[in-house]
Amino acid sequence: MLLELEGEPERVVRAGEAFWEAGGDVIHYQDGNNRDDIPLRFTVTMLCEPGKPMFTLVDEDELAQRKDRRAPRPA
């Protein structure tokens, strides 16, 4: 799985590996299958504070304001 989180370079999470995605003020930019020869399946366990939304969508203006926090993408 290909993963890109704010402040971190894009990385590949291999089969059997786990990762922690910090909550709070961090944008999850993308995830997806980095292979084109097999399908991808993964399990996500999400926790949140009671009464708070699980996630918040970010609009284009906020993304533009935070562009300096995004790691450069590989060419």
PyMOL commands that set and color helices and strands:
alter all, ss='L'
color gray80, all
select helices_A, chain A and resi 60-65+67-69
alter helices_A, ss='H'
color red, helices_A
select strands_A, chain A and resi 2-5+11-12+28-32
alter strands_A, ss='S'
color yellow, strands_A
deselect
rebuild
show_as cartoon
